[in-house]
Amino acid sequence: MDNKLKTVLLLSMMAGLAACESSDDNSTITSNDYITAVQESESVEEETATDTDESGTDDSVNEDSTATSLLLNGDFESWTDGVPDYWTTIEEGITVVQSADVFNTGENSAEVTVTTATQGDTDFRQSFDVEAGVTYTVTTWIYHTEGMVSARLYVDGYQNYSDADLVYQWQEMTYSYTADEDKNIEVGLRFYDQTGFDEEEIVYVDSFSFITESADETTEEVTDETSTEEVVEETTEETTTEEYISDDSESTLLLNGDFESWTDATPDNWTTIDTGIVVSQNTSTYYEGTSSAQVSVNTGTQGSTDFRQSIDVVAGSTYTFTTWIYHTDGFVKARLFLGDYATYSDNAILNEWQEVTATYEASETTSIEVGMRFYDQTGFTDSEIVYIDGLSVTTDSSTDTSVYYASTEGLSGLELKTALYNIIKDHTTKTYSNIWDFMGTNSLDSYYENDGTILDMYSENVSTSDSYNYTPITDQCGNYIGEGSCYNREHSFPKSWFDEDYPMYTDIHHIFATDGYVNGQRSSYPFGIVGTTSYVSDNGSKVGSASSDLGYSGTVFEPIDEFKGDFARAYFYMATRYEDIISTWEVNSDNAAAVLDSSSDYVYEEWVITLLKQWNESDPVSQKELDRNEAAYEFQGNRNPFIDHPEYVSEIWAD
């Protein structure tokens, strides 16, 4: 790359260009009629897609963190076999390859060669779900070479055009989008030929992001469950994959504590960067990975030097905050903040990394801020650089369950059940996209093949090797045409039974990672013993008419023996956690009516209680369940009592 081009790139990255205004104009780049027809056609396709859990569609909105891009690989740093990871639509009229010569950020961009004037063949997109009422900002950077092709943003429809006349420089395109309903949308680009197009032109694309500042978790509601078997598109959301692909029980709660993920020169997930500091990416001085955060402290006013993000903590748990600090001049101290101000760094240790730690014991289940503040010392001259890297907050997830269940001592029957309800109610309601995050860390196979892939109870082969495996995050549904296509989030207690309401909709104690296709076959049928089989999954899970001695004559789904107790204990949890409202759910569907008895005490029909008690006894609590229960407690602040104390089942639902 010549020096002139480097200068242009640097200036464009530092200054940025004015955001392009939103436009509904279907300008006549080729033909108004053609563009309108394409839009109408795609609109019809979108309307026919039904987002359902039991049909294998499992919708996601990654709105767990502030201003984090939902797009995966928008910086085009990740490629497999010459194809950019996560970009699911690359039409035949374009060729997309990795470019290490022309880029806006990072080390690569997407070099798009447009080889046709047929715009219907030039789309480049990925998709994910959005929440009604939430506003999203789409940003991408475009670099034109000849100026005979325009790039047009696609955000649930065709939006802004790039300026094709701006050649050999990066230009920023932006668009603000407010979702009118919970739905799946596509985001990306389409390339339009201009006068003089000679059937081939290169356009570079980089730094593509789709962010939202915040979302009201209580309003998120994404349908994911019907009895149909449609193939529906669902996508992954943008999170830093490294934060979740781990089976370590002490994985960090902080996002981007290694400072490897940046958007528009800002470290992702760090929501508080006060005016007295400037934080930039440094690739020369780092403790781990390939970069650190270079913090320039420009003031002696400590109230303006905070650098933080927030995490959720659970009452009774102890958290350890660890970071690595690198001082240059020694006239600034870094002070850790973990719910409150804590340990200082040693500013006398210069030009080397030092570890600084602090601990915190949560007295209540809440959100706290974590980060640091910078304090000037004698000799400070209004400017000094401090490097930080390797920030993490971990907990050993240890819980004294005797204290947790103290109020149940001496109780049995329905009194015990109500006491448990009072313990586990009022848990932290999560967003639906948070479920992806949980699964990426806590639904991994560390028990059978022990390979760190997704553990799916609908298709896991427990005695032989699995015929297919799912990589966390990467293989989230997605389109499927059969088993092995993708995994999704299965409400084992179908959401149609509780009318799609919160907090049940995101209660992790009954939501499990499952193969999309098998999930679709399960539909919203009750669990049961199959008599006549109509479908069998790869691991032996069945759908079919109920066994004649079950006490129910409809269609049921039967998981394999290894996991029957898991599902039974999830159902006893639901009966207990929602005893205040579950009596009203029977009318929500025929399958709900077959299982629920319209009461708030024993909750289930007699045949269901008999079945679940048998499963609870025949498939005892496993280490997998114990580990998941701890993780769920950390995740949303309550436990499944029937995993900690499976004997509670017979004490409440006595013969």
C-alpha positions as CSV (number, residue, x, y, z in Angstrom):
1,M,0.0,0.0,0.0
2,D,1.5,3.4,-1.0
3,N,1.9,6.2,1.6
4,K,-0.8,8.3,0.0
5,L,-3.3,5.6,0.5
6,K,-2.2,5.0,4.0
7,T,-2.7,8.7,4.8
8,V,-6.2,8.7,3.4
9,L,-7.1,5.6,5.4
10,L,-5.7,7.1,8.6
11,L,-7.5,10.4,8.2
12,S,-10.8,8.7,7.3
13,M,-10.6,6.4,10.4
14,M,-9.8,9.3,12.7
15,A,-12.3,11.8,11.5
16,G,-15.1,9.7,10.0
17,L,-17.5,11.0,7.4
18,A,-21.0,12.3,8.1
19,A,-23.6,9.6,8.4
20,C,-25.7,9.1,5.2
21,E,-29.3,10.1,5.8
22,S,-32.0,7.4,5.7
23,S,-33.8,7.3,2.4
24,D,-36.9,5.5,1.2
25,D,-36.1,6.5,-2.4
26,N,-35.9,3.5,-4.7
27,S,-33.8,5.5,-7.2
28,T,-33.5,4.5,-10.8
29,I,-30.0,3.0,-10.7
30,T,-31.2,0.4,-13.1
31,S,-35.0,0.2,-12.9
32,N,-37.5,1.3,-10.3
33,D,-39.9,-1.4,-11.3
34,Y,-37.2,-4.1,-10.9
35,I,-36.1,-2.9,-7.4
36,T,-39.8,-2.6,-6.3
37,A,-40.5,-6.1,-7.5
38,V,-37.5,-7.5,-5.6
39,Q,-38.5,-5.7,-2.4
40,E,-42.1,-7.0,-2.6
41,S,-40.9,-10.5,-3.3
42,E,-38.6,-10.5,-0.3
43,S,-41.3,-9.0,1.8
44,V,-43.7,-11.8,1.0
45,E,-40.9,-14.3,1.8
46,E,-40.3,-12.7,5.1
47,E,-44.0,-12.7,6.0
48,T,-44.3,-16.4,5.3
49,A,-41.5,-17.3,7.8
50,T,-42.9,-18.5,11.1
51,D,-40.5,-18.3,14.0
52,T,-41.2,-21.2,16.2
53,D,-39.2,-23.2,18.8
54,E,-40.7,-26.5,18.2
55,S,-40.4,-26.1,14.5
56,G,-36.8,-25.6,14.9
57,T,-36.6,-21.8,14.7
58,D,-35.0,-20.4,17.7
59,D,-34.7,-16.6,17.6
60,S,-32.0,-14.5,19.0
61,V,-31.3,-10.9,19.9
62,N,-27.9,-10.3,21.4
63,E,-28.8,-7.4,23.6
64,D,-27.0,-8.3,26.7
65,S,-24.4,-5.6,26.4
66,T,-24.4,-2.0,25.6
67,A,-23.5,-0.9,22.0
68,T,-22.1,-4.3,21.0
69,S,-22.3,-5.2,17.4
70,L,-24.8,-7.9,16.6
71,L,-23.1,-8.8,13.4
72,L,-20.5,-11.6,13.5
73,N,-17.2,-11.1,11.7
74,G,-18.1,-7.5,10.6
75,D,-14.4,-6.7,10.7
76,F,-13.7,-9.6,8.3
77,E,-10.8,-11.0,10.3
78,S,-12.2,-14.6,10.3
79,W,-12.2,-16.7,7.1
80,T,-12.7,-20.4,6.4
81,D,-11.7,-21.9,3.1
82,G,-11.6,-18.5,1.5
83,V,-15.1,-17.5,2.7
84,P,-15.9,-14.9,5.4
85,D,-17.3,-16.6,8.5
86,Y,-20.9,-16.0,9.4
87,W,-21.9,-14.2,6.2
88,T,-24.7,-16.5,5.1
89,T,-25.7,-14.8,1.9
90,I,-23.1,-14.4,-0.8
91,E,-24.9,-14.4,-4.2
92,E,-23.5,-15.6,-7.4
93,G,-23.1,-12.1,-9.0
94,I,-20.3,-11.3,-6.5
95,T,-17.1,-12.9,-5.4
96,V,-15.9,-12.2,-1.9
97,V,-12.2,-12.7,-0.9
98,Q,-10.0,-11.7,1.9
99,S,-7.9,-8.5,1.4
100,A,-4.9,-7.8,3.6
101,D,-3.9,-4.8,1.4
102,V,-6.9,-2.4,1.7
103,F,-8.6,-2.3,5.1
104,N,-10.3,0.2,7.4
105,T,-9.5,-1.5,10.8
106,G,-7.8,-4.6,11.9
107,E,-5.7,-6.5,9.3
108,N,-8.3,-7.4,6.6
109,S,-11.3,-6.3,4.7
110,A,-13.7,-8.1,2.3
111,E,-12.8,-7.5,-1.3
112,V,-16.0,-7.8,-3.2
113,T,-15.8,-8.2,-7.0
114,V,-19.1,-7.4,-8.7
115,T,-19.4,-9.4,-11.9
116,T,-22.9,-8.7,-13.0
117,A,-25.3,-5.9,-13.6
118,T,-28.2,-8.0,-12.3
119,Q,-28.8,-6.6,-8.8
120,G,-30.8,-9.6,-7.7
121,D,-27.6,-11.6,-7.8
122,T,-25.4,-9.2,-5.8
123,D,-26.6,-9.5,-2.1
124,F,-24.1,-9.9,0.7
125,R,-25.9,-10.4,4.1
126,Q,-26.3,-12.1,7.4
127,S,-29.4,-12.1,9.6
128,F,-30.5,-12.1,13.2
129,D,-33.5,-11.1,15.3
130,V,-34.6,-7.6,16.5
131,E,-36.9,-6.5,19.3
132,A,-39.9,-4.3,18.8
133,G,-39.3,-0.7,19.8
134,V,-35.5,-1.0,19.9
135,T,-33.5,1.3,17.7
136,Y,-30.4,-0.1,16.0
137,T,-27.6,1.7,14.2
138,V,-26.0,0.1,11.2
139,T,-22.5,1.3,10.2
140,T,-20.1,0.1,7.5
141,W,-17.1,1.4,5.6
142,I,-16.9,1.2,1.8
143,Y,-13.9,1.8,-0.5
144,H,-14.6,2.3,-4.2
145,T,-12.0,1.7,-6.9
146,E,-13.5,2.7,-10.3
147,G,-16.7,4.4,-9.2
148,M,-19.0,2.5,-11.5
149,V,-20.8,0.5,-8.7
150,S,-22.8,1.8,-5.7
151,A,-23.2,-0.2,-2.5
152,R,-26.6,0.0,-0.9
153,L,-27.3,-0.9,2.7
154,Y,-29.9,-3.5,3.3
155,V,-31.6,-3.3,6.8
156,D,-34.9,-5.1,6.6
157,G,-35.3,-3.4,3.3
158,Y,-33.1,-1.4,0.9
159,Q,-31.8,1.8,2.4
160,N,-28.8,4.2,1.8
161,Y,-26.4,4.2,-1.2
162,S,-22.7,4.8,-1.0
163,D,-21.2,7.6,-3.0
164,A,-19.5,5.9,-6.0
165,D,-17.7,9.1,-6.9
166,L,-15.6,8.8,-3.7
167,V,-12.8,6.6,-5.0
168,Y,-9.6,5.4,-3.4
169,Q,-10.8,6.4,0.1
170,W,-13.0,4.9,2.8
171,Q,-16.4,6.4,3.3
172,E,-18.8,5.6,6.2
173,M,-22.4,4.5,5.6
174,T,-24.9,4.5,8.4
175,Y,-28.5,3.9,8.9
176,S,-30.8,4.1,12.0
177,Y,-33.5,1.3,12.2
178,T,-36.3,1.0,14.7
179,A,-37.9,-2.4,14.8
180,D,-41.7,-2.3,14.6
181,E,-42.1,-5.9,15.9
182,D,-40.0,-8.8,17.2
183,K,-38.8,-10.5,14.0
184,N,-35.9,-11.8,12.1
185,I,-34.3,-9.4,9.6
186,E,-31.3,-9.4,7.2
187,V,-28.6,-6.8,7.2
188,G,-25.9,-6.4,4.5
189,L,-25.4,-4.8,1.1
190,R,-26.5,-5.0,-2.5
191,F,-24.3,-3.7,-5.3
192,Y,-25.7,-1.6,-8.1
193,D,-24.0,-0.9,-11.5
194,Q,-23.7,2.7,-12.6
195,T,-23.1,4.2,-16.1
196,G,-19.8,2.9,-17.4
197,F,-19.8,-0.4,-15.5
198,D,-17.8,-2.9,-17.5
199,E,-19.1,-6.1,-15.9
200,E,-16.3,-6.2,-13.2
201,E,-15.3,-3.9,-10.4
202,I,-13.9,-4.3,-7.0
203,V,-15.4,-2.7,-3.8
204,Y,-13.9,-3.1,-0.4
205,V,-16.1,-3.5,2.7
206,D,-14.9,-3.3,6.3
207,S,-16.0,-2.5,9.9
208,F,-19.6,-3.6,9.5
209,S,-21.6,-3.3,12.7
210,F,-25.2,-3.4,13.9
211,I,-25.6,-2.0,17.4
212,T,-28.2,-1.0,19.8
213,E,-27.5,1.2,22.9
214,S,-29.9,-0.7,25.2
215,A,-33.1,-2.7,25.2
216,D,-35.8,-3.2,27.8
217,E,-35.5,-6.8,28.8
218,T,-39.1,-7.0,30.0
219,T,-40.4,-6.2,26.5
220,E,-38.4,-8.8,24.6
221,E,-40.6,-11.5,23.3
222,V,-39.6,-13.6,20.3
223,T,-41.7,-16.5,19.1
224,D,-39.9,-19.7,18.8
225,E,-42.4,-22.5,19.1
226,T,-45.2,-24.1,16.9
227,S,-46.1,-27.6,15.9
228,T,-45.2,-27.0,12.2
229,E,-42.0,-28.1,10.5
230,E,-41.1,-25.0,8.5
231,V,-37.5,-24.3,7.7
232,V,-36.9,-20.8,9.1
233,E,-33.8,-18.7,9.1
234,E,-32.3,-17.7,12.3
235,T,-28.9,-16.2,13.0
236,T,-26.2,-15.8,15.4
237,E,-25.7,-12.5,17.2
238,E,-22.5,-10.6,17.5
239,T,-20.6,-11.4,20.7
240,T,-17.0,-11.9,21.2
241,T,-16.8,-15.6,20.6
242,E,-13.8,-16.0,22.9
243,E,-16.0,-15.0,25.9
244,Y,-18.2,-18.0,25.5
245,I,-16.4,-20.9,24.0
246,S,-15.1,-22.4,27.2
247,D,-16.1,-25.1,29.6
248,D,-14.2,-23.6,32.4
249,S,-16.5,-23.2,35.4
250,E,-14.5,-20.1,36.3
251,S,-14.8,-18.3,33.0
252,T,-14.8,-14.5,33.3
253,L,-17.9,-12.6,33.6
254,L,-16.4,-9.5,32.0
255,L,-16.7,-9.0,28.2
256,N,-13.7,-8.0,26.2
257,G,-11.4,-8.0,29.1
258,D,-8.6,-9.0,26.8
259,F,-9.2,-5.9,24.6
260,E,-9.2,-7.9,21.4
261,S,-12.5,-6.5,20.1
262,W,-12.9,-2.8,19.1
263,T,-15.5,-0.9,17.1
264,D,-14.8,2.6,15.7
265,A,-11.6,2.7,17.9
266,T,-13.6,2.0,21.0
267,P,-13.3,-1.2,23.1
268,D,-16.4,-3.2,22.8
269,N,-18.6,-3.7,26.0
270,W,-16.8,-1.0,28.1
271,T,-19.8,1.3,28.7
272,T,-18.1,3.9,30.9
273,I,-15.1,5.8,29.5
274,D,-14.9,9.1,31.3
275,T,-13.8,12.4,29.8
276,G,-10.5,12.5,31.6
277,I,-9.1,9.5,29.9
278,V,-8.6,8.4,26.3
279,V,-8.7,4.7,25.6
280,S,-7.2,3.3,22.4
281,Q,-6.0,0.0,21.1
282,N,-2.3,-0.8,21.4
283,T,-0.8,-3.7,19.5
284,S,2.8,-3.2,20.8
285,T,2.5,-3.5,24.6
286,Y,0.1,-6.2,25.8
287,Y,0.0,-8.9,28.4
288,E,-1.9,-11.5,26.4
289,G,-3.5,-11.9,23.0
290,T,-2.5,-9.3,20.4
291,S,-3.6,-6.0,21.9
292,S,-4.2,-4.1,25.2
293,A,-6.0,-0.9,26.1
294,Q,-3.8,2.1,26.1
295,V,-5.2,4.5,28.7
296,S,-4.0,8.1,28.4
297,V,-4.8,9.9,31.7
298,N,-5.2,13.6,31.0
299,T,-6.5,15.0,34.2
300,G,-5.9,15.0,38.0
301,T,-9.7,15.1,38.6
302,Q,-10.4,11.5,39.6
303,G,-14.2,11.8,39.1
304,S,-13.4,12.0,35.4
305,T,-11.2,8.9,35.0
306,D,-13.5,5.9,35.4
307,F,-13.4,3.0,33.0
308,R,-16.1,0.4,33.6
309,Q,-18.7,-2.1,32.6
310,S,-21.4,-3.9,34.6
311,I,-21.9,-7.5,35.5
312,D,-24.6,-9.5,37.3
313,V,-23.7,-11.0,40.7
314,V,-25.6,-13.4,42.9
315,A,-26.2,-13.1,46.6
316,G,-23.7,-15.1,48.7
317,S,-21.2,-15.6,45.9
318,T,-17.6,-14.3,46.1
319,Y,-16.0,-12.8,43.0
320,T,-12.4,-12.2,42.1
321,F,-11.4,-9.3,39.9
322,T,-7.9,-9.7,38.3
323,T,-6.2,-7.3,35.9
324,W,-2.7,-6.6,34.6
325,I,-1.3,-3.1,34.7
326,Y,1.7,-1.6,33.0
327,H,3.0,1.8,34.2
328,T,5.2,4.0,32.1
329,D,6.1,7.2,34.1
330,G,4.8,6.2,37.5
331,F,2.8,9.3,38.4
332,V,-0.6,7.6,38.1
333,K,-2.1,4.8,40.1
334,A,-4.9,2.5,38.9
335,R,-7.5,1.6,41.5
336,L,-9.8,-1.4,40.9
337,F,-13.5,-0.9,41.2
338,L,-15.6,-4.0,42.0
339,G,-18.9,-2.7,43.3
340,D,-16.8,-0.2,45.2
341,Y,-13.3,1.2,45.1
342,A,-10.7,-1.4,46.1
343,T,-7.0,-2.2,45.5
344,Y,-4.4,0.2,44.0
345,S,-1.7,-0.7,41.6
346,D,1.9,-0.1,42.5
347,N,3.0,2.9,40.4
348,A,6.6,2.4,41.4
349,I,6.7,-0.8,39.2
350,L,7.6,0.7,35.7
351,N,7.8,-0.8,32.3
352,E,6.6,-4.3,33.3
353,W,3.3,-6.0,33.9
354,Q,1.9,-6.3,37.4
355,E,-1.1,-8.3,38.5
356,V,-3.7,-6.5,40.7
357,T,-6.6,-8.3,42.3
358,A,-9.6,-7.6,44.5
359,T,-12.5,-9.7,45.8
360,Y,-16.1,-9.0,46.3
361,E,-18.9,-10.9,48.2
362,A,-22.3,-10.1,46.9
363,S,-24.9,-9.4,49.6
364,E,-27.7,-9.4,47.1
365,T,-28.5,-10.5,43.6
366,T,-28.0,-7.4,41.5
367,S,-25.8,-5.7,38.9
368,I,-22.5,-4.0,39.9
369,E,-19.9,-2.0,38.0
370,V,-16.4,-3.3,37.5
371,G,-13.4,-1.5,36.2
372,M,-10.9,1.1,37.5
373,R,-10.2,4.7,38.3
374,F,-6.9,6.5,37.7
375,Y,-5.4,8.7,40.4
376,D,-2.7,11.3,39.9
377,Q,0.4,11.1,42.1
378,T,3.1,13.7,42.9
379,G,4.9,14.7,39.8
380,F,1.9,14.1,37.4
381,T,2.0,16.5,34.5
382,D,-1.5,16.2,33.1
383,S,-0.7,13.3,30.8
384,E,0.5,9.8,31.3
385,I,-0.1,6.4,29.6
386,V,-1.1,3.3,31.5
387,Y,-1.7,0.0,29.7
388,I,-4.2,-2.5,31.0
389,D,-4.9,-6.1,29.8
390,G,-6.2,-9.4,30.9
391,L,-9.1,-8.2,33.0
392,S,-11.4,-10.9,34.4
393,V,-14.0,-11.4,37.1
394,T,-14.5,-15.0,38.2
395,T,-16.4,-16.9,40.8
396,D,-16.1,-20.5,42.0
397,S,-19.9,-20.7,42.0
398,S,-19.8,-22.2,45.5
399,T,-23.1,-22.1,47.3
400,D,-24.1,-23.2,50.8
401,T,-27.4,-24.8,49.9
402,S,-28.2,-25.6,53.5
403,V,-28.5,-21.8,54.0
404,Y,-30.4,-21.4,50.8
405,Y,-33.0,-24.0,51.8
406,A,-33.0,-23.2,55.6
407,S,-36.6,-22.1,55.6
408,T,-37.8,-25.5,54.4
409,E,-36.6,-27.4,57.4
410,G,-39.3,-29.7,58.9
411,L,-41.8,-29.0,56.1
412,S,-43.3,-31.5,53.6
413,G,-46.2,-31.7,51.2
414,L,-47.6,-28.5,49.8
415,E,-46.1,-26.4,52.6
416,L,-42.7,-27.5,51.4
417,K,-43.6,-26.6,47.8
418,T,-44.7,-23.1,48.8
419,A,-41.6,-22.5,50.9
420,L,-39.5,-23.5,47.9
421,Y,-41.6,-21.1,45.7
422,N,-40.8,-18.3,48.1
423,I,-37.1,-19.1,47.8
424,I,-36.8,-19.4,44.1
425,K,-39.3,-16.7,42.9
426,D,-38.2,-13.3,41.7
427,H,-35.2,-14.5,39.9
428,T,-33.4,-12.1,37.4
429,T,-35.3,-12.1,34.1
430,K,-32.8,-12.4,31.2
431,T,-33.2,-11.5,27.6
432,Y,-33.7,-14.3,25.1
433,S,-30.3,-13.6,23.5
434,N,-28.7,-14.1,26.9
435,I,-29.8,-17.8,26.6
436,W,-27.3,-18.1,23.7
437,D,-24.6,-16.8,26.0
438,F,-25.4,-19.2,28.7
439,M,-25.4,-22.2,26.3
440,G,-22.1,-21.1,24.7
441,T,-20.5,-21.7,28.1
442,N,-22.7,-24.1,30.0
443,S,-24.2,-26.5,27.5
444,L,-21.0,-28.2,26.5
445,D,-20.1,-31.8,26.4
446,S,-17.7,-32.3,29.3
447,Y,-19.3,-35.6,30.3
448,Y,-19.5,-38.1,27.3
449,E,-17.1,-37.3,24.5
450,N,-15.7,-34.5,26.6
451,D,-14.9,-32.5,23.4
452,G,-16.4,-29.1,24.3
453,T,-19.1,-29.3,21.7
454,I,-22.8,-28.5,22.4
455,L,-24.4,-31.2,24.5
456,D,-27.9,-31.8,23.1
457,M,-30.1,-34.1,25.1
458,Y,-32.4,-34.7,22.1
459,S,-29.5,-36.1,20.0
460,E,-26.5,-36.9,22.2
461,N,-25.2,-40.5,21.8
462,V,-24.1,-41.3,25.3
463,S,-22.5,-44.7,24.6
464,T,-21.0,-44.1,21.1
465,S,-19.5,-41.2,19.2
466,D,-22.0,-38.6,18.0
467,S,-22.7,-38.6,14.3
468,Y,-22.5,-34.8,14.3
469,N,-21.3,-32.1,16.6
470,Y,-22.1,-28.5,17.1
471,T,-19.5,-25.7,17.8
472,P,-20.8,-23.2,20.4
473,I,-21.9,-19.9,18.9
474,T,-20.9,-20.9,15.3
475,D,-23.7,-23.5,14.8
476,Q,-26.6,-21.7,16.3
477,C,-29.8,-22.1,14.1
478,G,-29.9,-21.1,11.2
479,N,-31.6,-23.0,8.4
480,Y,-31.9,-26.7,8.8
481,I,-33.0,-29.5,6.5
482,G,-32.5,-32.4,8.8
483,E,-30.6,-33.5,11.9
484,G,-27.1,-32.1,12.2
485,S,-27.8,-28.7,10.7
486,C,-27.8,-26.4,13.8
487,Y,-28.8,-26.2,17.4
488,N,-31.3,-24.0,19.0
489,R,-33.0,-23.1,22.4
490,E,-35.7,-25.6,23.3
491,H,-38.3,-24.7,25.8
492,S,-38.7,-28.2,27.3
493,F,-41.9,-26.8,28.9
494,P,-43.3,-25.4,25.7
495,K,-43.8,-21.7,25.6
496,S,-47.3,-22.0,24.1
497,W,-48.3,-23.5,27.3
498,F,-47.5,-20.3,29.2
499,D,-48.7,-18.0,26.4
500,E,-45.1,-16.8,25.6
501,D,-44.9,-14.7,28.8
502,Y,-41.9,-13.6,30.8
503,P,-40.1,-14.6,33.0
504,M,-40.9,-18.2,31.9
505,Y,-39.8,-17.4,28.4
506,T,-36.2,-17.0,29.4
507,D,-36.1,-19.2,32.5
508,I,-32.9,-21.2,31.9
509,H,-34.0,-24.0,34.2
510,H,-36.3,-25.5,31.5
511,I,-34.5,-24.3,28.3
512,F,-31.9,-26.6,26.7
513,A,-29.7,-26.7,23.7
514,T,-31.2,-29.1,21.1
515,D,-30.8,-30.0,17.5
516,G,-33.1,-27.8,15.5
517,Y,-34.7,-30.6,13.4
518,V,-35.3,-32.9,16.4
519,N,-36.7,-29.9,18.3
520,G,-39.2,-29.4,15.4
521,Q,-40.2,-33.0,15.6
522,R,-40.9,-32.7,19.3
523,S,-43.1,-29.7,18.6
524,S,-45.1,-28.9,21.8
525,Y,-46.1,-32.5,22.5
526,P,-46.1,-33.7,26.1
527,F,-43.3,-35.9,27.3
528,G,-44.3,-39.5,27.6
529,I,-43.7,-43.1,26.7
530,V,-44.1,-43.9,23.0
531,G,-46.2,-46.9,22.0
532,T,-46.2,-46.6,18.2
533,T,-43.3,-44.7,16.8
534,S,-43.6,-42.1,14.0
535,Y,-40.1,-40.6,14.2
536,V,-36.8,-41.6,15.9
537,S,-33.8,-39.2,16.2
538,D,-30.2,-40.2,15.8
539,N,-29.8,-41.0,19.5
540,G,-33.1,-42.8,19.9
541,S,-35.5,-40.0,21.0
542,K,-39.0,-40.8,19.8
543,V,-42.2,-39.2,18.6
544,G,-45.4,-41.2,18.4
545,S,-48.7,-42.2,19.9
546,A,-48.6,-42.8,23.6
547,S,-48.2,-46.3,25.1
548,S,-51.5,-47.8,26.1
549,D,-50.6,-48.0,29.8
550,L,-49.5,-44.3,30.0
551,G,-52.9,-43.0,30.9
552,Y,-52.9,-40.6,27.9
553,S,-53.7,-41.4,24.3
554,G,-52.3,-38.5,22.4
555,T,-48.9,-37.9,20.6
556,V,-45.9,-37.7,22.9
557,F,-42.2,-37.2,22.8
558,E,-39.9,-39.6,24.6
559,P,-36.2,-38.6,25.3
560,I,-33.7,-41.4,25.9
561,D,-33.4,-42.8,29.4
562,E,-30.1,-40.9,30.1
563,F,-32.0,-37.6,30.2
564,K,-35.5,-38.4,31.4
565,G,-34.7,-37.3,35.0
566,D,-33.3,-34.0,33.7
567,F,-36.6,-33.1,32.1
568,A,-38.7,-34.4,35.0
569,R,-36.8,-32.2,37.5
570,A,-37.2,-29.2,35.1
571,Y,-41.0,-29.9,35.1
572,F,-41.1,-30.1,38.9
573,Y,-39.2,-26.8,39.0
574,M,-41.8,-25.1,36.7
575,A,-44.7,-26.4,38.9
576,T,-43.0,-24.9,41.9
577,R,-41.5,-21.7,40.6
578,Y,-44.8,-20.6,39.0
579,E,-47.3,-21.9,41.5
580,D,-48.8,-18.5,41.7
581,I,-49.9,-18.4,38.0
582,I,-49.6,-21.9,36.6
583,S,-53.2,-22.7,37.3
584,T,-54.3,-20.4,34.5
585,W,-52.2,-22.0,31.7
586,E,-54.3,-25.1,31.0
587,V,-56.5,-23.2,28.6
588,N,-53.6,-22.0,26.4
589,S,-53.4,-25.1,24.2
590,D,-54.7,-28.7,23.8
591,N,-51.3,-30.0,24.8
592,A,-51.2,-27.8,27.9
593,A,-54.6,-29.1,28.8
594,A,-53.4,-32.7,28.5
595,V,-50.6,-32.0,31.0
596,L,-51.9,-29.4,33.5
597,D,-54.8,-29.9,35.9
598,S,-55.7,-26.1,36.4
599,S,-54.5,-26.2,40.0
600,S,-51.7,-24.4,41.7
601,D,-50.8,-27.2,44.1
602,Y,-50.0,-30.5,42.4
603,V,-50.3,-28.8,39.0
604,Y,-50.1,-31.8,36.7
605,E,-52.6,-34.5,35.7
606,E,-52.2,-37.7,37.6
607,W,-50.6,-39.6,34.6
608,V,-48.0,-36.8,34.3
609,I,-47.1,-36.9,38.0
610,T,-46.7,-40.7,37.9
611,L,-44.5,-40.5,34.8
612,L,-42.3,-37.7,36.1
613,K,-41.8,-39.3,39.5
614,Q,-40.7,-42.5,37.7
615,W,-38.2,-40.6,35.6
616,N,-36.9,-38.7,38.6
617,E,-36.1,-42.0,40.3
618,S,-34.8,-44.0,37.4
619,D,-32.5,-41.3,36.1
620,P,-30.8,-39.8,39.2
621,V,-29.2,-36.4,39.3
622,S,-25.9,-36.4,37.3
623,Q,-22.8,-34.2,37.6
624,K,-24.0,-32.5,34.4
625,E,-27.1,-31.4,36.2
626,L,-25.3,-30.3,39.3
627,D,-22.9,-28.2,37.2
628,R,-25.7,-26.7,35.2
629,N,-27.7,-25.8,38.3
630,E,-24.7,-23.9,39.7
631,A,-24.3,-22.1,36.4
632,A,-28.0,-21.3,36.3
633,Y,-27.8,-19.9,39.8
634,E,-25.0,-17.6,38.7
635,F,-26.9,-16.7,35.5
636,Q,-30.3,-15.8,36.9
637,G,-30.1,-16.0,40.7
638,N,-32.2,-19.0,41.6
639,R,-31.7,-22.8,41.8
640,N,-33.7,-25.9,40.8
641,P,-34.5,-27.4,44.2
642,F,-35.2,-30.8,42.7
643,I,-31.6,-31.1,41.5
644,D,-30.2,-30.1,44.9
645,H,-32.8,-32.3,46.7
646,P,-34.4,-34.8,44.4
647,E,-36.1,-36.3,47.5
648,Y,-38.3,-33.2,47.6
649,V,-40.3,-34.7,44.7
650,S,-41.7,-37.6,46.7
651,E,-42.1,-35.3,49.8
652,I,-44.3,-33.0,47.8
653,W,-46.0,-35.3,45.3
654,A,-46.6,-38.1,47.8
655,D,-48.5,-41.2,46.7
